[in-house]
Each structure stands twice: as C-alpha cells, then as structure tokens.
Amino acid sequence: MAKDTIQTFIDHVVASPAPYTELDRQYVTNRIFALIGDGVARAAASDEPIDLVNAMIETAVANGKIEDSPSPKEILEADLMNFMTPLPSAVNRGFWDRYQASPSKATDWFYQLSQANNYIKTRNIAKNVVFPAQTPAGELEITINLSKPEKDPKAIAAALKSKSTSYPLDQLCMTNEGYEGRLGYPARSNHRIIRMTLGGETWGFQYSPYAYFSEHAIFLAKEHRPMIINQHTFTNLLEIVRTLPTYFVGSNADLPIVGGSMLTHDHYQGGKHTFPMMKAPIDREIDLGVAGVTAGVVAWPMTDIRLTGSQPEPLINAATKVLNSWIGYSDESVDVRAYTGDTRHHTITPIAYRDGEDYVLDLVLRDNQTSKQYPDGIFHPHQDVQHIKKENIGLIEVMGRAILPARLKAEMAEVTKYLLDQPNEIADMHKAWADEIKQNHQLTPENVTEVLHQEIGNVFARVLADAGVFKRDATGQAALDKFIAQI
C-alpha cells in the first residue's frame, strides 16, 4: 500500500505526545483497519489530522463499518483522534511537570493538546458569528452560536426505543473520560481531565469542546452533586485563580431561570478572557466592615458588588456576608422578594480573577421570581426582547458576552432584506423591531450590517438591564444602597 491517508495520519500520531513510536506503525495501521475496514483510505482534503480523519470516516462508511449518520461518525472521529492522545496519567503528569516551570506553560500545553486531538472543535467554533457592539452599557461582545451540531434524527428516534442508561450520569461526570459515546450522547474517547484538589476534594479541569471564548475551561467536582453557591464556592474559586493566575473562574447561579443549563453537577467555568464586566469601573465604593477588603458597586446593567484584596480569606468572609444577607433580603418596592412560601429566589453569580497581585471577586445578585406580567422571570429578558434572546442569562452573559441562538443567522439575513426594502421572509416577531430600526437610521447596503449589529448589541444591553435586580436608575440604586446598609 502506498503512503496514503492512513500512513500520513500515523506520521502525526508518532509525532504527537501519544505513546506510539515508529516501531508501533504496523500495530496502529491494523487498529485503524479494524475501525474503518481494510484497504486504502480515501484521499484527504489536506494533511491536517482532522482532514485525514474525515477521509477515514468516509472510508468506514463506504466499507459498511459505520452508518452514514452524525453519531457513528462522531464516535469514530473520537476513536481515531484518541491515537494522538496520551493516556490520562501521562496527560496529568505532563501538565503538572510543566506547571513547575509556570502555570501558563501547563495550560498552554494542555490547551494545544486538546485542540490538536480535536477534542476542542476548532473548525466548528470558527463558524460562530462574533462581533463587538458599542452600547449604553459599554462595548459588549455578541456571538451567534453555530458551533454545536444539529441533533441527530436517528439518535432521537433510537432513544425512544433504547434501554435507558445512567452511565455516565451526565456530560460533566469524570466517567466521561474515554467514554465511547452512543446515539445521542457525545463521544469522549479523546477526552482528558486534569485532576486537582480544591477544599480537600478531587476536582477536574478540562476544556469545553465548543468554546465560547479563549481557553474556555470547565472545573467539575468528582462527586456528582447539584450546583450550590456557598462559602465553599468562594474558597474554591479563589483557590483556582491562585493556582491558575492568568485565568478567571466563575460559577453559574444555583437556581432555575437565573442559573445555567446544567444544575445537576457542581461545576465552574473559566478561561483566559477579559469580559466587558471585568473592565467596567467602580461606580461608588462601599464599606462591608471587613478588614483587608475594598468593595464597590460596579457600573454595570446587572447588580455587581466587587470585592478586591491581597489575600483570599477576607474576600471569602466578605462574600459570605453578602450572600447570607442577600438570601433573606426583600424589598417589595422594587419587586425584590427572597421567598414566596418556602421557595427561595435569591442567589449569586460569583466570578473570581486576579488584578496584578490582588484577588477580585465580582458578586452579581440574582432573583429568579416570576409573575403574571413576567411569566418567564421578572429579572429575565422581557417579552419584547425575546425575539433576540429568550434563554437563561448565565455566567458568560452576565459578564457581557451574548450567546445568541443559531436561528438568528438566517433570521437576521431576512431582517437585512426587509431593512433594504428587498423581497424577504422576515419573521413576524422581528418586524416591530425592524420598523424601529428603519425609523432611526438611513440604511444602505454598505451600512446595514453595521447598523444591525449595533442594534443587536443594544437589545443585549437591554437584556442585561432586565436581568439586573437593582436597576441603574435613582430608585434602583437607592434600593441597592438600602440593601448594602444592612449587610
């Protein structure tokens, strides 16, 4: 057999950190044949590993080794990329060995490895639409999320007939490391997790396959337990940024509506990115009565109390003081209610990062009430902006980076045509908004995209304002000062 797709891929395998050498070439060749069928693999679009793997997947389909549908292809891709991936023990050893030189050397190496073996789906991520928008809240970051693949219809149908399984319990459990995958459940053969200790417990550190920002990381508890925000959370977050000082880390809230999409497994998100909220200035300083802590209200649409100090312990004490006060605080003059009956409504979205030698904790107050007027949430995107964003406002969006649904790419193309008075199929839900844009702008083919991006940014600024508990007006800020006074 000529040196074809398979042998070129094995060149990458031998050169990778995986445990294979030139002496293993025949062994790896036969293992690949077992996956894709014997014979010459199809030609690849390039010598890049992912193109070589895609060609081998096509070969497997042609040879009848797998079905021509998304789930089997994803499983085979992960199995093939696993040849380029060291064992978990070697990955952990490689990470912590490099950590001795510097934390950045360790994270750089692990991030590059996770891209090289296509665990991080770099080509999918590149499909996302990303642009900045200057708004009344400052410059916000807007993304239309196109990276995640569509649901596999065959997997959906098969799920109705298949026997239910609880292994892994969810997509954040450590039992996903090396998991083959199945119809409707992601393949994780090439997945690796760095082990670390937080608060005397084993936690994992990994990257997100469909990253929303640079070095988008996930920190997950080994124990499968629900999300919770408490003093231990603040301790863990500050320990992570002590260990990885170039990263931020934060936690989604632990209640529905204001929380993230996965409340069943205790986890945090972090990475190497400076979000708009982190750049926002202090509006006014406040005194929380904790020595070693400088505190202030951040000039931000959502209610953010920022704590800064040189040592973690005073920050933990101050953050716990704020949380405990907020959980039981009500002020019905501004629709703030801690409980209805036995149902708790208050929690915090906390974010930790470093500012030089100092530690910073941003505490964003959250309230998950609903009402007849706002059935989706009083402090949630209101109905008039849900044509752009209806989903929960989680950690990433709290900090000023919009994660907008994929439907908007096609919908905004029709809005663009409508704005230019071209034949279009604009959705009814966008029409009133588009008419307002027409009234406020002189639109041309040259400026329509820029204007539309700006107006999407303005909607997201409104979304953040809707989610803000104490509004940025005189009434809201007076109510916030009243809360702060009793902390």
C-alpha positions as CSV (number, residue, x, y, z in Angstrom):
1,M,0.0,0.0,0.0
2,A,1.3,3.5,-0.9
3,K,1.9,6.0,1.8
4,D,-1.7,7.3,1.8
5,T,-4.2,8.9,4.2
6,I,-3.6,6.3,7.0
7,Q,0.2,6.5,6.9
8,T,0.1,10.3,6.8
9,F,-2.2,10.2,9.8
10,I,0.2,7.8,11.6
11,D,3.0,10.3,11.0
12,H,1.0,12.7,13.1
13,V,0.4,10.0,15.7
14,V,4.1,9.2,16.0
15,A,5.0,12.9,16.3
16,S,2.3,13.6,18.9
17,P,2.6,13.3,22.7
18,A,0.8,9.9,22.4
19,P,2.8,6.8,23.5
20,Y,3.3,5.5,19.9
21,T,6.7,5.4,18.2
22,E,7.8,4.4,14.7
23,L,8.0,0.7,15.9
24,D,4.2,0.9,16.5
25,R,3.4,1.9,12.9
26,Q,2.1,-1.6,11.9
27,Y,0.2,-2.0,15.1
28,V,-1.6,1.3,14.7
29,T,-2.3,0.6,11.0
30,N,-4.0,-2.6,11.9
31,R,-6.0,-1.0,14.7
32,I,-7.2,1.7,12.2
33,F,-8.1,-1.0,9.7
34,A,-10.2,-2.6,12.4
35,L,-12.2,0.6,12.7
36,I,-12.5,1.7,9.1
37,G,-12.1,-1.6,7.1
38,D,-9.1,-2.9,5.2
39,G,-7.6,-1.3,2.1
40,V,-6.5,2.2,1.0
41,A,-8.4,5.0,2.7
42,R,-9.9,7.8,0.6
43,A,-7.8,10.8,-0.2
44,A,-7.9,13.6,2.3
45,A,-8.5,17.3,1.6
46,S,-5.2,18.1,3.3
47,D,-2.6,16.6,5.5
48,E,-4.2,18.1,8.6
49,P,-5.1,15.4,11.1
50,I,-8.8,16.3,11.1
51,D,-9.0,16.1,7.3
52,L,-7.2,12.8,7.3
53,V,-9.7,11.5,9.9
54,N,-12.6,12.8,7.9
55,A,-11.3,10.8,4.9
56,M,-11.0,7.7,7.0
57,I,-14.6,8.2,8.3
58,E,-15.8,8.3,4.7
59,T,-13.9,5.1,4.1
60,A,-15.6,3.5,7.0
61,V,-19.0,4.5,5.7
62,A,-18.1,3.1,2.2
63,N,-16.9,-0.1,3.8
64,G,-20.1,-0.5,5.8
65,K,-18.2,-0.3,9.2
66,I,-20.5,2.6,10.4
67,E,-23.8,4.2,9.3
68,D,-23.7,7.4,7.4
69,S,-25.2,9.5,10.3
70,P,-23.8,12.0,12.8
71,S,-23.5,9.9,16.0
72,P,-21.5,7.0,14.5
73,K,-19.2,9.4,12.7
74,E,-18.6,11.4,15.9
75,I,-17.7,8.2,17.8
76,L,-15.3,7.1,15.1
77,E,-13.7,10.5,14.9
78,A,-13.0,10.4,18.6
79,D,-11.7,6.8,18.4
80,L,-9.3,7.9,15.6
81,M,-8.2,11.0,17.4
82,N,-7.5,9.0,20.5
83,F,-4.5,7.6,18.8
84,M,-3.0,11.1,19.0
85,T,-3.9,11.5,22.7
86,P,-1.7,10.4,25.7
87,L,-3.3,8.3,28.4
88,P,-4.9,10.3,31.3
89,S,-2.0,9.5,33.6
90,A,0.5,10.9,31.1
91,V,-1.6,14.0,30.4
92,N,-1.8,14.7,34.2
93,R,2.0,14.1,34.6
94,G,2.7,16.3,31.6
95,F,0.5,19.1,32.9
96,W,1.9,19.2,36.5
97,D,5.5,18.8,35.3
98,R,5.1,21.9,33.1
99,Y,3.3,23.6,36.0
100,Q,6.6,23.6,37.9
101,A,8.0,26.0,35.3
102,S,4.9,28.1,35.2
103,P,1.1,27.8,35.3
104,S,0.9,29.2,31.7
105,K,3.2,26.6,30.3
106,A,0.9,23.9,31.7
107,T,-2.3,25.4,30.4
108,D,-0.7,26.3,27.1
109,W,0.4,22.7,26.6
110,F,-3.0,21.2,27.7
111,Y,-4.9,23.6,25.5
112,Q,-2.8,22.9,22.5
113,L,-3.2,19.1,23.1
114,S,-7.0,19.5,23.3
115,Q,-7.0,21.3,20.0
116,A,-4.6,19.0,18.2
117,N,-6.7,15.9,19.0
118,N,-9.9,17.8,18.0
119,Y,-11.5,17.5,21.4
120,I,-11.9,21.2,21.1
121,K,-13.8,21.6,17.9
122,T,-11.8,24.5,16.4
123,R,-13.4,24.3,13.0
124,N,-16.9,24.2,14.4
125,I,-16.1,27.2,16.7
126,A,-14.9,29.2,13.7
127,K,-18.4,29.1,12.3
128,N,-19.7,31.3,15.1
129,V,-20.6,34.8,14.3
130,V,-18.8,37.2,16.6
131,F,-18.8,41.0,16.7
132,P,-18.4,43.8,19.2
133,A,-21.2,46.4,19.8
134,Q,-20.9,49.8,21.5
135,T,-23.9,50.2,23.7
136,P,-25.1,52.3,26.6
137,A,-23.6,49.6,28.8
138,G,-20.2,49.9,27.1
139,E,-18.7,47.7,24.5
140,L,-20.4,44.2,24.6
141,E,-19.4,41.0,22.9
142,I,-22.0,39.4,20.6
143,T,-21.9,35.8,19.4
144,I,-24.3,33.8,17.4
145,N,-23.6,30.2,18.3
146,L,-23.3,28.0,15.2
147,S,-20.7,25.5,16.5
148,K,-22.8,22.8,18.1
149,P,-24.0,20.2,15.6
150,E,-27.7,19.7,14.9
151,K,-29.4,16.9,16.8
152,D,-29.1,13.5,15.1
153,P,-32.6,12.5,13.9
154,K,-31.6,8.8,14.0
155,A,-30.3,9.2,17.6
156,I,-33.6,10.9,18.6
157,A,-35.6,8.0,17.1
158,A,-33.3,5.4,18.6
159,A,-33.5,7.0,22.1
160,L,-37.3,6.2,22.1
161,K,-36.6,2.5,21.6
162,S,-33.3,2.1,23.5
163,K,-32.9,1.0,27.1
164,S,-32.3,4.0,29.3
165,T,-28.8,4.2,30.9
166,S,-27.4,6.3,33.7
167,Y,-23.8,5.9,32.7
168,P,-22.3,8.5,32.6
169,L,-24.7,10.3,34.9
170,D,-24.3,13.5,32.9
171,Q,-21.8,15.1,30.5
172,L,-19.8,16.7,33.3
173,C,-19.0,13.5,35.2
174,M,-15.4,12.2,35.2
175,T,-16.7,8.9,33.9
176,N,-16.9,10.6,30.5
177,E,-13.1,10.4,30.2
178,G,-12.5,7.8,27.4
179,Y,-16.2,7.0,27.1
180,E,-17.1,5.6,23.6
181,G,-20.3,7.6,23.2
182,R,-23.6,6.3,21.9
183,L,-26.5,7.5,19.8
184,G,-27.4,11.0,21.1
185,Y,-24.6,11.1,23.6
186,P,-21.2,12.6,22.8
187,A,-18.1,10.5,22.1
188,R,-15.3,11.1,24.6
189,S,-12.6,8.6,23.6
190,N,-10.1,11.5,23.2
191,H,-11.3,13.4,26.3
192,R,-8.8,14.1,29.1
193,I,-9.2,15.7,32.5
194,I,-6.6,17.2,34.8
195,R,-7.1,16.3,38.4
196,M,-6.6,18.9,41.1
197,T,-7.5,19.3,44.7
198,L,-10.0,22.0,45.9
199,G,-11.1,22.3,49.5
200,G,-9.8,18.8,50.2
201,E,-11.8,17.3,47.4
202,T,-10.8,15.9,43.9
203,W,-11.9,18.2,41.1
204,G,-11.3,18.0,37.4
205,F,-10.1,20.6,34.9
206,Q,-10.9,20.3,31.2
207,Y,-11.7,22.5,28.2
208,S,-15.1,23.0,26.6
209,P,-15.4,21.2,23.2
210,Y,-17.5,24.1,21.8
211,A,-15.7,27.0,23.4
212,Y,-17.4,30.4,23.8
213,F,-14.2,32.3,24.4
214,S,-10.4,31.8,24.6
215,E,-9.3,28.7,26.6
216,H,-12.9,28.1,27.8
217,A,-12.3,25.8,30.7
218,I,-14.6,23.7,32.9
219,F,-13.8,22.8,36.5
220,L,-16.0,19.9,37.8
221,A,-16.5,18.2,41.1
222,K,-15.6,14.5,41.1
223,E,-18.7,13.8,43.2
224,H,-22.0,14.0,41.3
225,R,-24.0,16.6,43.3
226,P,-26.1,19.6,42.4
227,M,-24.8,23.1,41.9
228,I,-24.6,25.2,45.1
229,I,-23.4,28.7,45.9
230,N,-22.0,29.0,49.5
231,Q,-18.8,29.9,51.3
232,H,-17.1,26.8,49.9
233,T,-17.8,28.1,46.4
234,F,-15.9,31.3,47.1
235,T,-13.0,29.4,48.6
236,N,-12.8,27.1,45.5
237,L,-12.9,30.0,43.0
238,L,-10.1,31.9,44.7
239,E,-8.1,28.7,45.0
240,I,-8.4,28.2,41.3
241,V,-7.2,31.7,40.4
242,R,-4.4,31.3,42.9
243,T,-3.4,28.1,41.1
244,L,-4.0,29.5,37.6
245,P,-3.4,33.2,37.9
246,T,-4.0,34.0,34.2
247,Y,-7.5,32.6,34.2
248,F,-10.8,33.9,35.5
249,V,-13.3,31.4,37.0
250,G,-16.9,31.8,37.9
251,S,-20.0,29.8,38.8
252,N,-23.5,29.8,37.3
253,A,-26.2,30.5,39.9
254,D,-27.7,27.5,41.6
255,L,-31.4,28.3,40.9
256,P,-33.5,27.8,37.7
257,I,-34.2,30.8,35.4
258,V,-31.1,32.6,36.6
259,G,-28.8,29.6,36.6
260,G,-27.0,27.7,33.8
261,S,-28.2,24.8,31.7
262,M,-26.8,22.1,34.0
263,L,-27.7,22.5,37.6
264,T,-27.3,18.8,38.5
265,H,-23.5,18.7,38.6
266,D,-21.4,21.1,40.7
267,H,-19.0,22.9,38.3
268,Y,-17.4,26.2,37.3
269,Q,-16.3,27.8,34.1
270,G,-13.2,29.8,33.4
271,G,-10.5,30.7,30.9
272,K,-8.2,33.3,29.6
273,H,-10.5,36.1,28.6
274,T,-11.3,39.6,30.0
275,F,-15.0,40.2,29.7
276,P,-16.7,43.6,29.4
277,M,-18.0,43.4,33.0
278,M,-14.4,42.9,34.3
279,K,-13.4,46.1,32.6
280,A,-16.3,48.1,34.0
281,P,-15.3,50.7,36.6
282,I,-16.5,51.1,40.2
283,D,-19.4,53.4,40.4
284,R,-19.1,54.0,44.1
285,E,-17.2,52.5,47.0
286,I,-19.0,50.8,49.9
287,D,-17.9,49.6,53.3
288,L,-18.7,46.0,54.2
289,G,-16.9,46.1,57.5
290,V,-14.3,43.5,56.6
291,A,-10.7,44.5,57.0
292,G,-8.5,43.8,54.0
293,V,-11.3,44.2,51.5
294,T,-12.1,47.1,49.2
295,A,-15.7,47.0,48.0
296,G,-17.7,48.9,45.4
297,V,-20.7,48.9,43.2
298,V,-19.8,48.3,39.6
299,A,-21.2,50.5,36.8
300,W,-22.9,47.6,35.0
301,P,-26.5,46.8,34.0
302,M,-26.7,43.9,36.4
303,T,-26.1,44.4,40.1
304,D,-22.5,43.6,40.7
305,I,-20.7,44.1,44.0
306,R,-16.9,43.9,43.5
307,L,-14.5,42.9,46.3
308,T,-10.8,43.3,46.0
309,G,-8.0,42.3,48.3
310,S,-4.5,40.9,48.5
311,Q,-5.5,37.8,50.5
312,P,-8.3,35.3,49.8
313,E,-9.6,34.8,53.4
314,P,-11.0,38.3,53.9
315,L,-12.7,38.2,50.5
316,I,-14.3,34.9,51.4
317,N,-15.6,36.3,54.6
318,A,-17.0,39.4,52.8
319,A,-18.6,37.4,50.0
320,T,-20.2,35.1,52.5
321,K,-21.6,38.1,54.4
322,V,-23.1,39.5,51.2
323,L,-24.6,36.1,50.2
324,N,-26.1,35.4,53.6
325,S,-27.7,38.9,53.6
326,W,-29.0,38.6,50.1
327,I,-30.6,35.2,50.5
328,G,-33.0,36.5,53.1
329,Y,-33.5,40.1,51.8
330,S,-36.7,41.5,50.4
331,D,-37.8,45.0,49.2
332,E,-41.2,44.8,47.6
333,S,-40.9,48.4,46.5
334,V,-38.6,47.2,43.7
335,D,-40.1,43.7,43.3
336,V,-37.3,42.0,45.3
337,R,-38.6,39.0,47.3
338,A,-36.4,36.5,49.0
339,Y,-39.1,33.8,49.2
340,T,-42.6,33.0,48.1
341,G,-43.8,30.4,50.6
342,D,-40.9,28.0,51.0
343,T,-39.4,28.7,47.6
344,R,-36.1,30.5,47.7
345,H,-35.5,33.1,45.0
346,H,-32.1,34.7,45.8
347,T,-28.6,33.6,44.9
348,I,-25.4,35.0,43.5
349,T,-23.3,34.5,40.3
350,P,-19.7,34.8,41.6
351,I,-16.6,35.5,39.4
352,A,-13.0,35.4,40.6
353,Y,-9.9,36.7,38.8
354,R,-6.6,38.4,39.5
355,D,-5.7,42.1,39.1
356,G,-1.9,42.0,39.4
357,E,-1.2,40.6,42.9
358,D,-4.7,41.3,44.1
359,Y,-7.7,38.9,44.1
360,V,-11.0,40.1,42.8
361,L,-14.5,38.7,43.4
362,D,-17.5,40.0,41.5
363,L,-20.8,39.1,43.1
364,V,-23.8,39.5,40.8
365,L,-27.1,39.4,42.7
366,R,-29.8,37.2,41.2
367,D,-33.5,36.8,41.8
368,N,-35.5,34.1,40.0
369,Q,-39.1,35.2,40.7
370,T,-41.8,35.0,38.1
371,S,-45.1,37.0,37.9
372,K,-48.2,37.2,35.8
373,Q,-46.7,40.1,33.9
374,Y,-43.3,38.3,33.5
375,P,-44.0,34.6,33.5
376,D,-40.5,33.8,32.2
377,G,-38.9,35.7,35.0
378,I,-39.1,39.2,36.5
379,F,-35.3,39.5,36.2
380,H,-35.0,37.8,32.9
381,P,-35.2,39.0,29.3
382,H,-38.7,40.5,29.0
383,Q,-41.1,39.6,26.2
384,D,-40.2,42.5,23.9
385,V,-36.6,41.4,23.5
386,Q,-37.2,37.6,23.4
387,H,-37.2,37.7,19.6
388,I,-33.4,38.0,20.0
389,K,-32.7,36.3,23.4
390,K,-35.1,34.2,25.4
391,E,-32.8,31.7,27.1
392,N,-31.4,32.0,30.6
393,I,-28.8,34.6,31.3
394,G,-25.9,32.6,32.7
395,L,-22.4,33.3,33.8
396,I,-20.9,34.2,30.4
397,E,-23.7,36.5,29.5
398,V,-23.7,38.1,33.0
399,M,-20.2,39.3,32.1
400,G,-21.2,40.9,28.8
401,R,-20.8,38.2,26.1
402,A,-24.0,37.3,24.4
403,I,-24.6,33.7,23.4
404,L,-27.4,34.0,20.9
405,P,-29.2,31.1,19.2
406,A,-28.2,29.8,15.8
407,R,-31.6,30.6,14.4
408,L,-30.6,34.3,14.3
409,K,-28.2,33.9,11.4
410,A,-30.9,33.0,8.9
411,E,-33.4,35.3,10.6
412,M,-31.1,38.4,10.5
413,A,-30.5,37.7,6.8
414,E,-34.2,38.2,6.2
415,V,-34.3,41.3,8.5
416,T,-31.4,42.7,6.4
417,K,-33.5,42.3,3.3
418,Y,-36.5,43.9,5.0
419,L,-34.4,46.9,6.1
420,L,-33.3,47.4,2.5
421,D,-36.8,47.0,1.1
422,Q,-35.9,43.8,-0.7
423,P,-38.1,40.7,-1.1
424,N,-37.9,38.9,2.3
425,E,-39.4,36.4,4.6
426,I,-38.9,38.3,7.9
427,A,-40.4,36.6,11.0
428,D,-43.3,38.4,12.5
429,M,-41.5,38.6,15.9
430,H,-38.8,40.8,14.3
431,K,-41.0,43.2,12.4
432,A,-41.7,45.9,15.0
433,W,-38.1,46.0,16.0
434,A,-37.0,46.2,12.3
435,D,-39.5,49.1,11.7
436,E,-38.0,51.0,14.6
437,I,-34.5,50.5,13.1
438,K,-35.8,51.8,9.8
439,Q,-37.1,55.0,11.5
440,N,-33.9,55.6,13.4
441,H,-31.3,55.1,10.6
442,Q,-30.6,56.0,7.0
443,L,-29.9,52.5,5.7
444,T,-27.8,51.5,2.7
445,P,-26.3,48.2,1.5
446,E,-23.0,49.5,2.8
447,N,-24.0,50.3,6.4
448,V,-26.9,47.9,7.0
449,T,-24.8,45.1,8.6
450,E,-23.0,47.5,10.9
451,V,-26.4,49.1,12.0
452,L,-27.9,45.7,12.5
453,H,-25.0,44.5,14.7
454,Q,-25.3,47.7,16.7
455,E,-29.0,47.2,17.3
456,I,-28.5,43.6,18.3
457,G,-26.0,44.9,20.8
458,N,-28.5,47.4,22.1
459,V,-31.0,44.6,22.6
460,F,-28.4,42.6,24.6
461,A,-27.8,45.6,26.8
462,R,-31.5,45.7,27.5
463,V,-31.4,42.0,28.2
464,L,-28.8,42.6,30.9
465,A,-30.8,45.5,32.3
466,D,-33.9,43.3,32.5
467,A,-31.8,40.7,34.4
468,G,-30.4,43.4,36.8
469,V,-32.0,43.2,40.2
470,F,-31.5,46.8,41.3
471,K,-32.0,49.0,38.2
472,R,-29.4,51.6,37.2
473,D,-31.8,54.5,37.9
474,A,-32.3,56.6,41.0
475,T,-34.9,54.4,42.5
476,G,-33.0,51.2,41.9
477,Q,-29.7,52.5,43.2
478,A,-31.4,53.9,46.3
479,A,-32.8,50.5,46.9
480,L,-29.4,48.9,46.4
481,D,-27.9,51.3,49.0
482,K,-30.6,50.3,51.4
483,F,-29.6,46.6,51.0
484,I,-25.9,47.3,51.3
485,A,-26.5,49.3,54.6
486,Q,-27.9,46.2,56.3
487,I,-25.2,43.7,55.1
